[in-house]
């Protein structure tokens, strides 16, 4: 298996841009689709924004988050960019960029749901328990991610450090049942929040965010995993 230095010596711009035209085209379609589904209800405002305004902000921040992640992952993997700029502080600085954008996802979901008067089904007796169940499963996935997967790996540490790339495949918690604990399970919490609030616009935001994270998986992270771990990379240690 090639080392990070080997990957960087052999890399070219075609490899750096692999999957990104598809990323852009799918992003445009997802964004247009999500915007078309948003529903303007009564003009309730929360901190100056309507439910649709909060949903649009959530979409924008999710796009910024994933575009930044795609840029950093590719430029770090192929050009060692953050390490060259910041030395041993590279992952600390990356965490300071990544984590606030990650936290913005549920926060904008909550604000959208709180401001929204557009119902999903009106069947609150059904939406609330299903939403609570999804949120509980997502909380288990997050606990498993922090305890078993660990934050350095979740930040893409295998793009930065050979010792992180060499860690064994994750097991324990949700990872005993799926290799995709973060994307497949943790993101269910967004759907749970939308159902708990009974908010149509929050549901659209959850749909956009969950669909878009899989775009990242297949256009950015998938090619990176194959380069880092070989053809078996999609089931290797770092898959979330």
Beta strands, then each sheet from edge to edge (+ up, - down):
end
